[in-house]
Amino acid sequence: MSTVWTAIAAAAVVSFVIKAAGPALVGDRDLPPWSMGIIGMLAPALLAGLVVVDVFGPGWSSLDATVIAGLAATAAATLLRAPMLVAVLAGIAATALLRLAFG
C-alpha cells in the first residue's frame, strides 16, 4: 500500500474515532438547553463562512453579477424565514437562471 493510501486510511480512522467519541462519552445524557441554540446556529455560520471564503478567496476574480444576485436571493429567502435548504436552493436557482438568460 502506498504512502498516500496509508495517510487516507489513517485520516479515515482518526475521523471515525473523533466522531464516535461524542456519543460514546456523553451516552444517553441530555444536552444542556443552552447548547441546543449553539448547535442550531452552526449550519448558518458554516454556510456564511463557506460563502465568504468562496466569494473573497482565490477565485474572487470570477465574481460577477449573477453570483451577487444568487447571494441576494439566499439572503432574501433567509429573511423571509425559509428553511436553510430552501434559501440555498433559491440562491442556486437565481444564479443558474441569470447565467442561462445572460450567458
Biopython code that builds the backbone (N, CA, C, O; Angstrom):
import numpy as np
from Bio.PDB.StructureBuilder import StructureBuilder

atoms = [
    (1, "MET", "N", (0.845, -1.169, 0.000)),
    (1, "MET", "CA", (0.000, 0.000, 0.000)),
    (1, "MET", "C", (0.893, 1.235, 0.000)),
    (1, "MET", "O", (1.878, 1.306, 0.735)),
    (2, "SER", "N", (0.532, 2.207, -0.838)),
    (2, "SER", "CA", (1.372, 3.395, -0.947)),
    (2, "SER", "C", (1.185, 4.313, 0.260)),
    (2, "SER", "O", (0.278, 4.128, 1.071)),
    (3, "THR", "N", (2.047, 5.282, 0.352)),
    (3, "THR", "CA", (2.005, 6.231, 1.467)),
    (3, "THR", "C", (0.720, 7.048, 1.439)),
    (3, "THR", "O", (0.153, 7.358, 2.487)),
    (4, "VAL", "N", (0.262, 7.396, 0.240)),
    (4, "VAL", "CA", (-0.960, 8.196, 0.121)),
    (4, "VAL", "C", (-2.151, 7.419, 0.676)),
    (4, "VAL", "O", (-2.941, 7.966, 1.445)),
    (5, "TRP", "N", (-2.285, 6.152, 0.294)),
    (5, "TRP", "CA", (-3.407, 5.361, 0.774)),
    (5, "TRP", "C", (-3.311, 5.095, 2.269)),
    (5, "TRP", "O", (-4.331, 5.008, 2.953)),
    (6, "THR", "N", (-2.115, 4.968, 2.769)),
    (6, "THR", "CA", (-1.940, 4.809, 4.218)),
    (6, "THR", "C", (-2.393, 6.068, 4.947)),
    (6, "THR", "O", (-3.036, 5.984, 5.993)),
    (7, "ALA", "N", (-2.060, 7.233, 4.400)),
    (7, "ALA", "CA", (-2.488, 8.503, 5.001)),
    (7, "ALA", "C", (-3.996, 8.658, 4.934)),
    (7, "ALA", "O", (-4.608, 9.139, 5.888)),
    (8, "ILE", "N", (-4.611, 8.255, 3.820)),
    (8, "ILE", "CA", (-6.067, 8.341, 3.686)),
    (8, "ILE", "C", (-6.745, 7.420, 4.698)),
    (8, "ILE", "O", (-7.715, 7.811, 5.347)),
    (9, "ALA", "N", (-6.234, 6.200, 4.832)),
    (9, "ALA", "CA", (-6.805, 5.253, 5.797)),
    (9, "ALA", "C", (-6.650, 5.767, 7.225)),
    (9, "ALA", "O", (-7.571, 5.649, 8.033)),
    (10, "ALA", "N", (-5.493, 6.333, 7.537)),
    (10, "ALA", "CA", (-5.275, 6.881, 8.880)),
    (10, "ALA", "C", (-6.209, 8.054, 9.155)),
    (10, "ALA", "O", (-6.748, 8.174, 10.255)),
    (11, "ALA", "N", (-6.400, 8.909, 8.174)),
    (11, "ALA", "CA", (-7.315, 10.047, 8.340)),
    (11, "ALA", "C", (-8.745, 9.559, 8.539)),
    (11, "ALA", "O", (-9.488, 10.129, 9.339)),
    (12, "ALA", "N", (-9.137, 8.512, 7.823)),
    (12, "ALA", "CA", (-10.481, 7.960, 7.990)),
    (12, "ALA", "C", (-10.674, 7.389, 9.387)),
    (12, "ALA", "O", (-11.719, 7.598, 10.003)),
    (13, "VAL", "N", (-9.684, 6.676, 9.889)),
    (13, "VAL", "CA", (-9.775, 6.091, 11.232)),
    (13, "VAL", "C", (-9.839, 7.186, 12.290)),
    (13, "VAL", "O", (-10.656, 7.116, 13.208)),
    (14, "VAL", "N", (-8.984, 8.194, 12.168)),
    (14, "VAL", "CA", (-8.985, 9.305, 13.135)),
    (14, "VAL", "C", (-10.318, 10.040, 13.094)),
    (14, "VAL", "O", (-10.860, 10.392, 14.142)),
    (15, "SER", "N", (-10.856, 10.276, 11.894)),
    (15, "SER", "CA", (-12.153, 10.948, 11.764)),
    (15, "SER", "C", (-13.252, 10.132, 12.428)),
    (15, "SER", "O", (-14.098, 10.683, 13.132)),
    (16, "PHE", "N", (-13.243, 8.823, 12.209)),
    (16, "PHE", "CA", (-14.246, 7.965, 12.831)),
    (16, "PHE", "C", (-14.149, 8.012, 14.349)),
    (16, "PHE", "O", (-15.166, 8.105, 15.036)),
    (17, "VAL", "N", (-12.938, 7.949, 14.872)),
    (17, "VAL", "CA", (-12.741, 7.965, 16.324)),
    (17, "VAL", "C", (-13.224, 9.287, 16.919)),
    (17, "VAL", "O", (-13.872, 9.299, 17.966)),
    (18, "ILE", "N", (-12.914, 10.382, 16.263)),
    (18, "ILE", "CA", (-13.345, 11.689, 16.763)),
    (18, "ILE", "C", (-14.868, 11.793, 16.745)),
    (18, "ILE", "O", (-15.468, 12.280, 17.703)),
    (19, "LYS", "N", (-15.495, 11.336, 15.659)),
    (19, "LYS", "CA", (-16.957, 11.419, 15.563)),
    (19, "LYS", "C", (-17.643, 10.470, 16.540)),
    (19, "LYS", "O", (-18.740, 10.767, 17.014)),
    (20, "ALA", "N", (-17.027, 9.352, 16.846)),
    (20, "ALA", "CA", (-17.624, 8.389, 17.763)),
    (20, "ALA", "C", (-17.396, 8.770, 19.222)),
    (20, "ALA", "O", (-18.094, 8.272, 20.106)),
    (21, "ALA", "N", (-16.443, 9.636, 19.482)),
    (21, "ALA", "CA", (-16.108, 9.992, 20.858)),
    (21, "ALA", "C", (-17.258, 10.728, 21.546)),
    (21, "ALA", "O", (-17.519, 10.490, 22.726)),
    (22, "GLY", "N", (-17.939, 11.604, 20.840)),
    (22, "GLY", "CA", (-19.034, 12.364, 21.448)),
    (22, "GLY", "C", (-20.131, 11.471, 21.987)),
    (22, "GLY", "O", (-20.415, 11.506, 23.184)),
    (23, "PRO", "N", (-20.763, 10.662, 21.125)),
    (23, "PRO", "CA", (-21.823, 9.775, 21.637)),
    (23, "PRO", "C", (-21.306, 8.771, 22.675)),
    (23, "PRO", "O", (-22.030, 8.414, 23.604)),
    (24, "ALA", "N", (-20.070, 8.320, 22.524)),
    (24, "ALA", "CA", (-19.538, 7.339, 23.478)),
    (24, "ALA", "C", (-19.326, 7.973, 24.853)),
    (24, "ALA", "O", (-19.572, 7.325, 25.871)),
    (25, "LEU", "N", (-18.879, 9.214, 24.898)),
    (25, "LEU", "CA", (-18.616, 9.874, 26.176)),
    (25, "LEU", "C", (-19.885, 10.426, 26.809)),
    (25, "LEU", "O", (-20.054, 10.341, 28.026)),
    (26, "VAL", "N", (-20.779, 10.988, 26.004)),
    (26, "VAL", "CA", (-21.995, 11.598, 26.536)),
    (26, "VAL", "C", (-23.031, 10.525, 26.859)),
    (26, "VAL", "O", (-23.758, 10.642, 27.846)),
    (27, "GLY", "N", (-23.102, 9.491, 26.041)),
    (27, "GLY", "CA", (-24.044, 8.406, 26.287)),
    (27, "GLY", "C", (-25.477, 8.848, 26.132)),
    (27, "GLY", "O", (-25.826, 9.506, 25.152)),
    (28, "ASP", "N", (-26.313, 8.494, 27.090)),
    (28, "ASP", "CA", (-27.741, 8.821, 26.982)),
    (28, "ASP", "C", (-28.118, 10.070, 27.778)),
    (28, "ASP", "O", (-29.297, 10.324, 28.024)),
    (29, "ARG", "N", (-27.128, 10.833, 28.170)),
    (29, "ARG", "CA", (-27.419, 12.072, 28.907)),
    (29, "ARG", "C", (-27.965, 13.128, 27.961)),
    (29, "ARG", "O", (-27.585, 13.177, 26.791)),
    (30, "ASP", "N", (-28.852, 13.969, 28.464)),
    (30, "ASP", "CA", (-29.397, 15.077, 27.682)),
    (30, "ASP", "C", (-28.412, 16.237, 27.678)),
    (30, "ASP", "O", (-27.709, 16.481, 28.659)),
    (31, "LEU", "N", (-28.377, 16.941, 26.565)),
    (31, "LEU", "CA", (-27.527, 18.128, 26.473)),
    (31, "LEU", "C", (-28.177, 19.281, 27.211)),
    (31, "LEU", "O", (-29.403, 19.319, 27.322)),
    (32, "PRO", "N", (-27.391, 20.227, 27.722)),
    (32, "PRO", "CA", (-27.977, 21.390, 28.385)),
    (32, "PRO", "C", (-28.782, 22.220, 27.384)),
    (32, "PRO", "O", (-28.463, 22.235, 26.196)),
    (33, "PRO", "N", (-29.812, 22.903, 27.853)),
    (33, "PRO", "CA", (-30.667, 23.684, 26.942)),
    (33, "PRO", "C", (-29.903, 24.755, 26.156)),
    (33, "PRO", "O", (-30.232, 25.021, 25.000)),
    (34, "TRP", "N", (-28.890, 25.368, 26.768)),
    (34, "TRP", "CA", (-28.161, 26.425, 26.063)),
    (34, "TRP", "C", (-27.382, 25.878, 24.878)),
    (34, "TRP", "O", (-27.119, 26.613, 23.926)),
    (35, "SER", "N", (-27.011, 24.615, 24.912)),
    (35, "SER", "CA", (-26.229, 24.055, 23.805)),
    (35, "SER", "C", (-27.076, 23.856, 22.552)),
    (35, "SER", "O", (-26.540, 23.864, 21.444)),
    (36, "MET", "N", (-28.372, 23.680, 22.702)),
    (36, "MET", "CA", (-29.232, 23.485, 21.540)),
    (36, "MET", "C", (-29.263, 24.738, 20.659)),
    (36, "MET", "O", (-29.324, 24.628, 19.435)),
    (37, "GLY", "N", (-29.221, 25.914, 21.263)),
    (37, "GLY", "CA", (-29.157, 27.149, 20.477)),
    (37, "GLY", "C", (-27.861, 27.263, 19.700)),
    (37, "GLY", "O", (-27.850, 27.711, 18.554)),
    (38, "ILE", "N", (-26.780, 26.859, 20.323)),
    (38, "ILE", "CA", (-25.476, 26.895, 19.648)),
    (38, "ILE", "C", (-25.457, 25.907, 18.491)),
    (38, "ILE", "O", (-24.988, 26.236, 17.402)),
    (39, "ILE", "N", (-25.957, 24.715, 18.717)),
    (39, "ILE", "CA", (-25.989, 23.706, 17.660)),
    (39, "ILE", "C", (-26.868, 24.175, 16.504)),
    (39, "ILE", "O", (-26.547, 23.922, 15.343)),
    (40, "GLY", "N", (-27.959, 24.846, 16.806)),
    (40, "GLY", "CA", (-28.848, 25.361, 15.763)),
    (40, "GLY", "C", (-28.211, 26.444, 14.906)),
    (40, "GLY", "O", (-28.591, 26.626, 13.749)),
    (41, "MET", "N", (-27.251, 27.158, 15.463)),
    (41, "MET", "CA", (-26.604, 28.239, 14.709)),
    (41, "MET", "C", (-25.358, 27.780, 13.953)),
    (41, "MET", "O", (-24.760, 28.580, 13.233)),
    (42, "LEU", "N", (-24.954, 26.532, 14.094)),
    (42, "LEU", "CA", (-23.756, 26.057, 13.417)),
    (42, "LEU", "C", (-23.923, 26.032, 11.898)),
    (42, "LEU", "O", (-23.007, 26.430, 11.177)),
    (43, "ALA", "N", (-25.072, 25.574, 11.396)),
    (43, "ALA", "CA", (-25.275, 25.483, 9.951)),
    (43, "ALA", "C", (-25.228, 26.864, 9.281)),
    (43, "ALA", "O", (-24.515, 27.010, 8.288)),
    (44, "PRO", "N", (-25.953, 27.891, 9.774)),
    (44, "PRO", "CA", (-25.845, 29.202, 9.132)),
    (44, "PRO", "C", (-24.437, 29.795, 9.226)),
    (44, "PRO", "O", (-23.979, 30.453, 8.292)),
    (45, "ALA", "N", (-23.755, 29.566, 10.344)),
    (45, "ALA", "CA", (-22.398, 30.099, 10.472)),
    (45, "ALA", "C", (-21.447, 29.412, 9.499)),
    (45, "ALA", "O", (-20.597, 30.062, 8.891)),
    (46, "LEU", "N", (-21.590, 28.113, 9.356)),
    (46, "LEU", "CA", (-20.760, 27.379, 8.403)),
    (46, "LEU", "C", (-21.047, 27.829, 6.982)),
    (46, "LEU", "O", (-20.120, 28.021, 6.195)),
    (47, "LEU", "N", (-22.324, 27.999, 6.641)),
    (47, "LEU", "CA", (-22.687, 28.465, 5.301)),
    (47, "LEU", "C", (-22.107, 29.851, 5.030)),
    (47, "LEU", "O", (-21.571, 30.098, 3.949)),
    (48, "ALA", "N", (-22.210, 30.753, 6.003)),
    (48, "ALA", "CA", (-21.654, 32.088, 5.822)),
    (48, "ALA", "C", (-20.146, 32.033, 5.624)),
    (48, "ALA", "O", (-19.605, 32.740, 4.773)),
    (49, "GLY", "N", (-19.473, 31.212, 6.393)),
    (49, "GLY", "CA", (-18.023, 31.073, 6.229)),
    (49, "GLY", "C", (-17.649, 30.531, 4.862)),
    (49, "GLY", "O", (-16.697, 31.007, 4.244)),
    (50, "LEU", "N", (-18.390, 29.539, 4.383)),
    (50, "LEU", "CA", (-18.105, 28.983, 3.061)),
    (50, "LEU", "C", (-18.348, 30.005, 1.955)),
    (50, "LEU", "O", (-17.585, 30.078, 0.992)),
    (51, "VAL", "N", (-19.412, 30.793, 2.097)),
    (51, "VAL", "CA", (-19.705, 31.820, 1.088)),
    (51, "VAL", "C", (-18.607, 32.871, 1.072)),
    (51, "VAL", "O", (-18.140, 33.256, 0.000)),
    (52, "VAL", "N", (-18.187, 33.342, 2.234)),
    (52, "VAL", "CA", (-17.144, 34.366, 2.292)),
    (52, "VAL", "C", (-15.838, 33.856, 1.702)),
    (52, "VAL", "O", (-15.175, 34.564, 0.944)),
    (53, "VAL", "N", (-15.469, 32.630, 2.049)),
    (53, "VAL", "CA", (-14.231, 32.069, 1.508)),
    (53, "VAL", "C", (-14.337, 31.896, -0.003)),
    (53, "VAL", "O", (-13.378, 32.161, -0.727)),
    (54, "ASP", "N", (-15.495, 31.453, -0.481)),
    (54, "ASP", "CA", (-15.661, 31.237, -1.909)),
    (54, "ASP", "C", (-15.690, 32.553, -2.683)),
    (54, "ASP", "O", (-15.094, 32.657, -3.755)),
    (55, "VAL", "N", (-16.375, 33.548, -2.146)),
    (55, "VAL", "CA", (-16.502, 34.828, -2.862)),
    (55, "VAL", "C", (-15.209, 35.634, -2.796)),
    (55, "VAL", "O", (-14.784, 36.198, -3.804)),
    (56, "PHE", "N", (-14.586, 35.696, -1.640)),
    (56, "PHE", "CA", (-13.415, 36.552, -1.472)),
    (56, "PHE", "C", (-12.094, 35.785, -1.465)),
    (56, "PHE", "O", (-11.039, 36.370, -1.220)),
    (57, "GLY", "N", (-12.146, 34.493, -1.730)),
    (57, "GLY", "CA", (-10.943, 33.672, -1.747)),
    (57, "GLY", "C", (-10.173, 33.837, -3.048)),
    (57, "GLY", "O", (-10.302, 34.859, -3.722)),
    (58, "PRO", "N", (-9.374, 32.839, -3.404)),
    (58, "PRO", "CA", (-8.537, 32.924, -4.602)),
    (58, "PRO", "C", (-9.338, 33.091, -5.894)),
    (58, "PRO", "O", (-8.830, 33.650, -6.866)),
    (59, "GLY", "N", (-10.576, 32.615, -5.912)),
    (59, "GLY", "CA", (-11.376, 32.715, -7.135)),
    (59, "GLY", "C", (-12.221, 33.974, -7.204)),
    (59, "GLY", "O", (-13.181, 34.017, -7.974)),
    (60, "TRP", "N", (-11.902, 34.988, -6.436)),
    (60, "TRP", "CA", (-12.741, 36.192, -6.400)),
    (60, "TRP", "C", (-12.802, 36.896, -7.735)),
    (60, "TRP", "O", (-13.731, 37.670, -7.966)),
    (61, "SER", "N", (-11.850, 36.663, -8.627)),
    (61, "SER", "CA", (-11.860, 37.344, -9.922)),
    (61, "SER", "C", (-13.013, 36.860, -10.793)),
    (61, "SER", "O", (-13.380, 37.543, -11.749)),
    (62, "SER", "N", (-13.598, 35.692, -10.488)),
    (62, "SER", "CA", (-14.729, 35.202, -11.273)),
    (62, "SER", "C", (-16.066, 35.696, -10.723)),
    (62, "SER", "O", (-17.122, 35.266, -11.188)),
    (63, "LEU", "N", (-16.030, 36.582, -9.751)),
    (63, "LEU", "CA", (-17.247, 37.137, -9.175)),
    (63, "LEU", "C", (-17.932, 38.018, -10.200)),
    (63, "LEU", "O", (-17.312, 38.917, -10.769)),
    (64, "ASP", "N", (-19.212, 37.764, -10.437)),
    (64, "ASP", "CA", (-19.967, 38.584, -11.372)),
    (64, "ASP", "C", (-21.345, 38.881, -10.796)),
    (64, "ASP", "O", (-21.645, 38.506, -9.663)),
    (65, "ALA", "N", (-22.171, 39.547, -11.570)),
    (65, "ALA", "CA", (-23.481, 39.974, -11.084)),
    (65, "ALA", "C", (-24.386, 38.792, -10.761)),
    (65, "ALA", "O", (-25.242, 38.897, -9.883)),
    (66, "THR", "N", (-24.213, 37.675, -11.453)),
    (66, "THR", "CA", (-25.079, 36.526, -11.176)),
    (66, "THR", "C", (-24.822, 35.948, -9.789)),
    (66, "THR", "O", (-25.753, 35.505, -9.116)),
    (67, "VAL", "N", (-23.576, 35.951, -9.366)),
    (67, "VAL", "CA", (-23.248, 35.456, -8.021)),
    (67, "VAL", "C", (-23.822, 36.393, -6.968)),
    (67, "VAL", "O", (-24.375, 35.941, -5.965)),
    (68, "ILE", "N", (-23.693, 37.681, -7.192)),
    (68, "ILE", "CA", (-24.259, 38.662, -6.257)),
    (68, "ILE", "C", (-25.771, 38.494, -6.170)),
    (68, "ILE", "O", (-26.337, 38.563, -5.079)),
    (69, "ALA", "N", (-26.434, 38.275, -7.307)),
    (69, "ALA", "CA", (-27.884, 38.077, -7.311)),
    (69, "ALA", "C", (-28.257, 36.792, -6.579)),
    (69, "ALA", "O", (-29.264, 36.756, -5.872)),
    (70, "GLY", "N", (-27.466, 35.748, -6.739)),
    (70, "GLY", "CA", (-27.730, 34.497, -6.021)),
    (70, "GLY", "C", (-27.588, 34.666, -4.521)),
    (70, "GLY", "O", (-28.397, 34.148, -3.751)),
    (71, "LEU", "N", (-26.552, 35.397, -4.105)),
    (71, "LEU", "CA", (-26.383, 35.671, -2.673)),
    (71, "LEU", "C", (-27.534, 36.513, -2.140)),
    (71, "LEU", "O", (-27.999, 36.301, -1.020)),
    (72, "ALA", "N", (-27.993, 37.470, -2.947)),
    (72, "ALA", "CA", (-29.124, 38.300, -2.537)),
    (72, "ALA", "C", (-30.399, 37.465, -2.418)),
    (72, "ALA", "O", (-31.187, 37.665, -1.494)),
    (73, "ALA", "N", (-30.603, 36.532, -3.347)),
    (73, "ALA", "CA", (-31.781, 35.659, -3.279)),
    (73, "ALA", "C", (-31.728, 34.780, -2.034)),
    (73, "ALA", "O", (-32.751, 34.557, -1.385)),
    (74, "THR", "N", (-30.548, 34.285, -1.702)),
    (74, "THR", "CA", (-30.401, 33.475, -0.495)),
    (74, "THR", "C", (-30.685, 34.304, 0.751)),
    (74, "THR", "O", (-31.370, 33.847, 1.667)),
    (75, "ALA", "N", (-30.160, 35.518, 0.780)),
    (75, "ALA", "CA", (-30.402, 36.396, 1.933)),
    (75, "ALA", "C", (-31.883, 36.737, 2.055)),
    (75, "ALA", "O", (-32.430, 36.752, 3.157)),
    (76, "ALA", "N", (-32.529, 37.010, 0.929)),
    (76, "ALA", "CA", (-33.955, 37.342, 0.961)),
    (76, "ALA", "C", (-34.783, 36.160, 1.453)),
    (76, "ALA", "O", (-35.697, 36.332, 2.259)),
    (77, "ALA", "N", (-34.469, 34.973, 0.976)),
    (77, "ALA", "CA", (-35.209, 33.792, 1.431)),
    (77, "ALA", "C", (-34.985, 33.547, 2.923)),
    (77, "ALA", "O", (-35.898, 33.129, 3.633)),
    (78, "THR", "N", (-33.780, 33.807, 3.385)),
    (78, "THR", "CA", (-33.493, 33.643, 4.808)),
    (78, "THR", "C", (-34.273, 34.661, 5.640)),
    (78, "THR", "O", (-34.813, 34.327, 6.694)),
    (79, "LEU", "N", (-34.328, 35.896, 5.159)),
    (79, "LEU", "CA", (-35.090, 36.928, 5.875)),
    (79, "LEU", "C", (-36.582, 36.630, 5.888)),
    (79, "LEU", "O", (-37.292, 37.046, 6.804)),
    (80, "LEU", "N", (-37.062, 35.908, 4.873)),
    (80, "LEU", "CA", (-38.472, 35.517, 4.831)),
    (80, "LEU", "C", (-38.738, 34.238, 5.625)),
    (80, "LEU", "O", (-39.816, 33.652, 5.535)),
    (81, "ARG", "N", (-37.741, 33.816, 6.400)),
    (81, "ARG", "CA", (-37.837, 32.657, 7.294)),
    (81, "ARG", "C", (-37.982, 31.334, 6.548)),
    (81, "ARG", "O", (-38.600, 30.399, 7.058)),
    (82, "ALA", "N", (-37.427, 31.251, 5.362)),
    (82, "ALA", "CA", (-37.413, 29.972, 4.638)),
    (82, "ALA", "C", (-36.397, 29.061, 5.306)),
    (82, "ALA", "O", (-35.417, 29.546, 5.872)),
    (83, "PRO", "N", (-36.606, 27.757, 5.254)),
    (83, "PRO", "CA", (-35.590, 26.838, 5.784)),
    (83, "PRO", "C", (-34.268, 27.032, 5.033)),
    (83, "PRO", "O", (-34.260, 27.473, 3.884)),
    (84, "MET", "N", (-33.161, 26.702, 5.686)),
    (84, "MET", "CA", (-31.845, 26.955, 5.113)),
    (84, "MET", "C", (-31.675, 26.271, 3.755)),
    (84, "MET", "O", (-31.122, 26.862, 2.827)),
    (85, "LEU", "N", (-32.143, 25.039, 3.639)),
    (85, "LEU", "CA", (-32.013, 24.326, 2.378)),
    (85, "LEU", "C", (-32.782, 25.041, 1.267)),
    (85, "LEU", "O", (-32.292, 25.143, 0.143)),
    (86, "VAL", "N", (-33.964, 25.528, 1.571)),
    (86, "VAL", "CA", (-34.761, 26.255, 0.580)),
    (86, "VAL", "C", (-34.072, 27.561, 0.199)),
    (86, "VAL", "O", (-34.071, 27.943, -0.971)),
    (87, "ALA", "N", (-33.488, 28.246, 1.175)),
    (87, "ALA", "CA", (-32.794, 29.506, 0.895)),
    (87, "ALA", "C", (-31.589, 29.273, -0.013)),
    (87, "ALA", "O", (-31.357, 30.039, -0.949)),
    (88, "VAL", "N", (-30.831, 28.230, 0.257)),
    (88, "VAL", "CA", (-29.670, 27.920, -0.579)),
    (88, "VAL", "C", (-30.121, 27.531, -1.984)),
    (88, "VAL", "O", (-29.523, 27.964, -2.969)),
    (89, "LEU", "N", (-31.164, 26.724, -2.078)),
    (89, "LEU", "CA", (-31.684, 26.341, -3.391)),
    (89, "LEU", "C", (-32.217, 27.546, -4.161)),
    (89, "LEU", "O", (-32.099, 27.591, -5.385)),
    (90, "ALA", "N", (-32.798, 28.517, -3.471)),
    (90, "ALA", "CA", (-33.257, 29.741, -4.139)),
    (90, "ALA", "C", (-32.081, 30.514, -4.718)),
    (90, "ALA", "O", (-32.165, 31.034, -5.830)),
    (91, "GLY", "N", (-30.994, 30.590, -3.977)),
    (91, "GLY", "CA", (-29.801, 31.265, -4.484)),
    (91, "GLY", "C", (-29.199, 30.545, -5.676)),
    (91, "GLY", "O", (-28.772, 31.177, -6.643)),
    (92, "ILE", "N", (-29.165, 29.218, -5.606)),
    (92, "ILE", "CA", (-28.641, 28.437, -6.725)),
    (92, "ILE", "C", (-29.507, 28.632, -7.963)),
    (92, "ILE", "O", (-28.997, 28.831, -9.065)),
    (93, "ALA", "N", (-30.819, 28.571, -7.769)),
    (93, "ALA", "CA", (-31.731, 28.738, -8.901)),
    (93, "ALA", "C", (-31.617, 30.132, -9.505)),
    (93, "ALA", "O", (-31.615, 30.273, -10.728)),
    (94, "ALA", "N", (-31.523, 31.155, -8.677)),
    (94, "ALA", "CA", (-31.387, 32.519, -9.191)),
    (94, "ALA", "C", (-30.105, 32.684, -9.999)),
    (94, "ALA", "O", (-30.113, 33.275, -11.079)),
    (95, "THR", "N", (-29.019, 32.166, -9.474)),
    (95, "THR", "CA", (-27.735, 32.262, -10.194)),
    (95, "THR", "C", (-27.798, 31.496, -11.509)),
    (95, "THR", "O", (-27.362, 32.003, -12.543)),
    (96, "ALA", "N", (-28.335, 30.286, -11.478)),
    (96, "ALA", "CA", (-28.407, 29.476, -12.700)),
    (96, "ALA", "C", (-29.301, 30.111, -13.748)),
    (96, "ALA", "O", (-28.953, 30.125, -14.929)),
    (97, "LEU", "N", (-30.450, 30.639, -13.336)),
    (97, "LEU", "CA", (-31.364, 31.259, -14.301)),
    (97, "LEU", "C", (-30.756, 32.524, -14.914)),
    (97, "LEU", "O", (-30.911, 32.769, -16.110)),
    (98, "LEU", "N", (-30.075, 33.314, -14.109)),
    (98, "LEU", "CA", (-29.441, 34.527, -14.652)),
    (98, "LEU", "C", (-28.295, 34.174, -15.593)),
    (98, "LEU", "O", (-28.110, 34.836, -16.614)),
    (99, "ARG", "N", (-27.541, 33.159, -15.269)),
    (99, "ARG", "CA", (-26.459, 32.739, -16.179)),
    (99, "ARG", "C", (-27.023, 32.183, -17.472)),
    (99, "ARG", "O", (-26.447, 32.380, -18.542)),
    (100, "LEU", "N", (-28.153, 31.486, -17.375)),
    (100, "LEU", "CA", (-28.800, 30.969, -18.571)),
    (100, "LEU", "C", (-29.352, 32.108, -19.432)),
    (100, "LEU", "O", (-29.263, 32.064, -20.659)),
    (101, "ALA", "N", (-29.919, 33.121, -18.784)),
    (101, "ALA", "CA", (-30.522, 34.231, -19.515)),
    (101, "ALA", "C", (-29.480, 35.155, -20.151)),
    (101, "ALA", "O", (-29.669, 35.629, -21.271)),
    (102, "PHE", "N", (-28.387, 35.409, -19.437)),
    (102, "PHE", "CA", (-27.404, 36.386, -19.925)),
    (102, "PHE", "C", (-26.114, 35.765, -20.422)),
    (102, "PHE", "O", (-25.189, 36.482, -20.802)),
    (103, "GLY", "N", (-26.039, 34.450, -20.425)),
    (103, "GLY", "CA", (-24.855, 33.761, -20.970)),
    (103, "GLY", "C", (-23.708, 33.854, -20.107)),
    (103, "GLY", "O", (-22.645, 33.324, -20.434)),
]
sb = StructureBuilder()
sb.init_structure("model")
sb.init_model(0)
sb.init_chain("A")
sb.init_seg("    ")
for serial, (resi, resn, name, xyz) in enumerate(atoms, 1):
    if name == "N":
        sb.init_residue(resn, " ", resi, " ")
    sb.init_atom(name, np.array(xyz, "f"), 0.0, 1.0, " ", f" {name:<3s}", serial, name[0])
structure = sb.get_structure()
